[in-house]
Amino acid sequence: MTGTEAASGRRRAAPPPWLLSGLRPQSSTPIAWAAVVRAAVSLAVPLAVGFALDRPAYGALVSMGALSGVIGDTADAYRMRILNIAVPQLFGALGIMLGTLVYGTGWAAVAALTLVGLVSGMMSTIGAVASVSGLLLLLNAVVGAGLPMPQPWWVAPLLLTVGGLFVLALTLLAWPLRRKLPERVAVAGTYLAVADLLAAAGSDAYEERRHAVTQSLNTSYDLILARRARYHGRSNAMVRLLAQLNVVIPLVEAAPAVHVRRLTLPDEIPAAVRELAAAVEESRTGGPELTLPAPDSPATRAVDSALRHAAVVVHEADPDPYNVDDRLGRPAVLGVRIRRAARDVLLSGASWRYGLRLALCIGLAQALTSLIPVPRSYWVALTVTFVLKPDFGSVFSRAVLRSVGTAAGLVIAAPVLAAVPIGWWDVPVMVVLAALIPALTAKGYAFQTAAITPVILLLSDLLNHQGFHLVWPRFLDSLIGCAIVLVAGYLLWPESWHVRIGHRLADAVTDIADYVAYAFDPGRSGDHAERVRARRRIYRDLSVVRSEFQRALTEPPPVGTRAAAWWPLVVAVERIVDATTAARVRVNHGAPEPPPGEVAEVRRQLRELADGIRTSEVLVGVRTELPGDEEGVLAPLRQEVAAARAIASPQP
C-alpha cells in the first residue's frame, strides 16, 4: 500500500467532523468555581442530613431537587437567577406529583406522561425559563412514574422543592457581597465591544467585531429589561443603565458609515469609548468634556456627534426616567405577558409540532417501560427527555453524544456502586461527583452527560437499592432512548433533518427590504426610535439565523454540508444591513437624500432575493445591475445587494 493510500484509509477511518466537534472540550469556556462549590454543598448536605435522620430516601429526593437547581442556574443577573431556579422548581414539584399518582398504573401512566410531554414541548418554545420549567415538569414526572416514592403523595414534591430552594439560598448568599451589578458589567462590556468595533473600522477585523457587538447588545438588553419587568422602570439604577445603553446605539449605527468608506478613525475615539466603559462600570459621574479630533466627513461627524452625546448621558447622575426609550419596547405587566405567551404557543404551528414530536417519543418510551415485560426502567423516557430538547443544538448529535456521555458516566459510576455501600461514604463521593457537573458542563454536552449520569444513578440507588446491577441496564436503556429519538423524533420529522436556514434568511431579507423603504421614506425619516427598533429586530433575526447555522453544522451529511453552503449569503445579508444603516447615518449628517426611484429599485431587488431564497434549494448566481449615482449614499448598498444576488438567486 502506498503512503497516499494509507493516508486516505486513515482519513476514512477517522471520526466525522460533526462528532469530533461535540467530543472536543470547549477549553475557552472558563470554569465557574463558585458554581462548583455550590453544587458540591447543595447535593451532599441533604444526603448527610438524610443519613443523620435515618431517612436516606428523603435526603436523596432533596438532592434531586438541588440537582435541578444546579442545572438551571445559568444566568448572570441575580434576579434572573431567582427566576431560573425558583419558577422551574414549581413545575418540577407538579411533575413529581403527577408521576407519583400514576406510578404502576400501566396505560394510565403512558397516557399521562404523553400528555405531559406535549405540554412540556410546547412550553419549551416560549423562552429560557419556560424551557427549563418544561424540562423539569417532564423529567420529574418520568422519575415519579418510574421510581417508588415516599408516601403520602405530597412528600416527594415538598422534598424536591426544598432541594431547589436550598440551591437558591446558597446562590443568594453572595448577593450582599457582590462588588458590581451584573447589568452594569454587561453595559460596560458593550461599550468596550463598541470601542473595538470603531478601532477595527476599515479593516478585515470589522465583521468579527460587529458580531461581538450584536451579541453584547443582546445580552445587555436582556439583563436590563428582565430586571425592569419587575420594577416597571422605577429603579433609578436600571433607568440610568438603560439610558447609557441606549446612547451607544448611534455609535453602533455610525460604525458602518465609517467602515464602508474604508476610513480609519483616530486612536482618540476608541480610547474615549473605553474611558466611557470604565465610567459605566465604576458608576462615575461628572466627567470632563471630551477632546476629540475635528471630523472631516459625514461619517466621522456621525461618530463625533454620537460619542459626545454618549459622554453626556454616561456622566449624567440622574437621567429623567420618563424620557428613556428602551428601544425594544417597555415590558408589559406580568399578566399581559403570560396571556400573550399562552396565545402565541397555542396558535403556533412550530410549538404544536415540537410538542407532538416530544409526546410521541415519550409515549413510545413509557409504553416500552410500562407494558412490555422486559427489565426496562424510567431511564428510557429520561434519555428521551434530555436528548429531545431544542435548546441544546442538533437532535442527531445529542443522541450520539448522549450515548457516549452515558457510557463515560457509567464507567465512573460502576466502581462507586460496586465498592461504596449505602451509608455515610456516599456523602464525600457526592461532593466529588456533584462538583464535576458545573466543571464539565462548561466543556460540552457529552461532558455534562458524563457528569450527571453517576449522580442520578447514585441518588436513584438510594431509592431502589439495586446497586451495581443498575449499570448495564441503564446503558441499554440509554441506547433504546436514543434510538427512539433518532427514529420517532428525528427521521419521521423532515423539518429536523432539512436545512432551515433559507426560509429564516429569506424572512430577514424581506424585513431588510421594508427597513430600506422605511429608512428613506421622507415622511418617516424623523422617527428615529422606530428605525432603531426595526434595525435591532433585523439583527436579532440574523442572530437566530446564525444559531440555526451553527446547529445545522453539527448535523451529519448531507444537512451539515448543505448548511455550510449558506454561509457566504448569511455574511452578505449582514453587510446589506450595515450598508443601509451607513447610508441613513450619512443622510442624517449632511449627505443628500437618495432619489425615490433608486430606493424602490433596491427594495425590489431585495424582495426578489428573498423570493429566490425561499423557492430554491440550490444557490445559483445571477449578475444584477443596479444603476445609480456612484457617489450617492446608496452606492455601497447597491454593491452589497448585487453581491448577494450573485451568490444566491432562483434557478433559471
ABEGO torsion letter per residue (X at the ends): XBAAAAAAAAAAABBBAAAAAAABBBAABBBBAAAAAAAAAAAAAAAAAAAAAGBAAAAAAAAAAAAAAAAABABABAAAAAAAAAAAAAAAAAAAAAAAAABGAEAAAAAAAAAAAAAAAAAAAAEAAAAAAAAAAAAAAAAAAABBBBOBAAAAAAAAAAAAAAAAAAAAAAAAABABBAAAAAAAAAAAAAAAAAAABGBAAAAAAAAAAAAAAAAAAAAAAAAAAAAGGABAAAAAAAAAAAAAAAAAAAAAAAAAAGBBBBAAAAAAAAAAAAAAAAGBBGBBBBBBBBBABAAAAAAAAAAAAAAAAAABABBBAAABBAGAEBBBBAAAAAAAAAAAAAABAAAAAAAAAAAAAAAAAAAAAAABBBBBBAAAAAAAAAABBAAAEBAAAAAAAAAAAAAAAAAAAAAAAAABBBEAAAAAAAAAAAAAAAAAAAAEAAAAAAAAAAAAAAAAAAAAGAEAAAAAAAAAAAAAAAAAAAAAAAAABAAAABBAAAAAAAAAAAAAAAAAAAAABAAAAABAAAAAAAAAAAAAAAAAAAAAAAAAAABBOAAAAAAAAAAAAAAAAAAAAAAAAAAAAAAAAGBBBBBAAAAAAAAAAAAAAAAAAAABABBBBBBBBBBEBAABAAAAAAAAAAAAAAABBBBX
